[in-house]
Amino acid sequence: MGLLVLTSPALIICFLCLLLLYVQKRNHRTARLPPGPTPLPFFGNVFQVNLKDIHTTFSKLSKVYGPVFTLHLGPSPTVVLHGYDAVKEALIDQGEDFFERAAIPIFDDTLQGRGILFSHGERWKQMRRFTLTTLRNFGMGKRSVEERIQEEAQCLVEELRRTQAQPFDPTFLLACAPCNVICSILFNERFQYKDEKFLFLMKLLLENFKQISSPWNQIYNLFPAVMRHIPGEHKRFSERLYSMKQFILEKVREHQKSLDRDNPRDYIDCFLTKMEQEKHNPASEFDLENLATCGSNLFTAGTETTSSTLRYGLLLLMKHPEVEAKVHEEIDRVIGRHQMPSMKDRLLMPYTDAVIHEIQRYITLLPSNLPHAVSRDTKFRQYVIPKGTKVYPLLSPILFDHKEFPSPEKFDPGHFLNKDGTFRKTDYFLPFSLGKRACVGESLARMELFLLITSILQNFSLKPVVETKEIEIKPIVTGLINIPPSYKMCFHPR
């Protein structure tokens, strides 16, 4: 007992000395990083961050530390870029320094740095270049991407007619359409909305999207070494990611049996052909694992982001019936009631185009952006950011910039209209990010949103089941993604 009493103060002193050495070492290592709040050992600044509304925490800290500051989300430093000038300077002017993808453990543990979204270095360059080229030149099966979306838009309209103007939650149907577009591009197949395989795939997507911003997943990303040994929702998230990869691999095996390299039908055929061409190239990244992960990336990003934008967009139009009425008028005047909407119509429909842009701006689906990382020790402004440091180039402060968008907290299509009613372009419209890591499916998403929204509004009036003033438009979760609230509505045929 006496020995314990004597040694306890010595242990405390030793602990304090070690803590002091840690702080001094950290301060020396990060002495040239941007300023920021003082972190705690191991936990960093995590107790100063609202995990349910991270980007608002970032904006508050920017008022104290400026547009470039350092935050410790766990034991490692993270540099936050707040505002258009800082983000453009990093992602465009110094794009080679900031193009890397930071680790996101909840994805990396399953996807192993493969695919498009979470890969690195030469692998990322090869996968992105191939995917961009394939989507851009898409004419497989003698049908363009636009034709595939138009076909799906008409299928969606018919499904909505079957609701017979009765109240229902549109979440599932609004996800089916963009999911089927991706199915068509990936493996030249669309599914009936009640097909068992399709329902299985939709369940994987919807469940993971609901959980992507959950506290479990966010804590996992902050402290993966600890959370890997703890059961919880993050385990099921990873299992669903794996199941999606297996679903795609099954489709790949079917394609291998019927592949005609001279007549590619879809993305998988193109990838398999590229694999054959590169089989003697030791530096090639074209293999089945990358194919399955690229497909998984396209499904996840292409389905849920577009379907959530649609769901949020219809909610906003019900909240603002005067905006819906103006879109109806423009559709009737330019397209009519019986002609199928096409992309050439968009040039003649500045108001509808402005509404779609304003939906994307207002909902800011990915407020904090996917995290980047610097590819080497990087001088940025008066600071030096060590290689591998995580960087958040925030999108929400740009999309809600007060100088560029007067009254940004208000839903107003006028933000994208000139005084003469023509469409107004702005460099601040960045829902797909910018630079080398900008969304690979941006052109596809833009096409889908225009064709699906115009097809729905050409055929239906949107009716809420509550009074307009009672419609809630605040996201239910603001984490990696702004998740729209659930609601019911009626589609009344026009």
Buried (B, 14 or more C-beta within 10 A) or exposed (E): EEEEEEEEEEEEEEEEEEEEEEEEEBEEEBEEBBEBBEBEEEBBBBEBBEBBBBBBBBBEBBEEBBBBBBBBBBBBBBBBBBBBEBBBBBBEEBBEBBBBBBBBBBBBBBBEBBBBBBBBEEBBBBBBEBBBEBBEEBEBBEBBBBBBBBBBBEBBBEBBEEBEBEEBEBBBBBBBBBBBBBBBBBBBBBBEBEEEEBBEBBEBBBBBBBBBBBBBBBBBBBBBEEBEEEEBBBEBBBEBBBBBBEBBBEBBEEBEEEBEEEEBBBBBBBBBBBBEEBEEEEEBBBEBBBBBBBBBBBBBBBBBBBBBBBBBBBBBBBBBBEBBEBBBEBBEEBBEEEEBBBBEBBEEBBBBBBBBBBBBBBBBBBBBBBBBBBBEEBEBEEBBBBEBBBBBBBBBBBBBBEEBBEEBEEBBBBBBBEEEEEBBEBEBBBBBBBBBBEBBBBBBBBBBBBBBBBBBBBBBBBEBBEEEEEBEBEBEBBBBBBBBBEBEBBBEEE
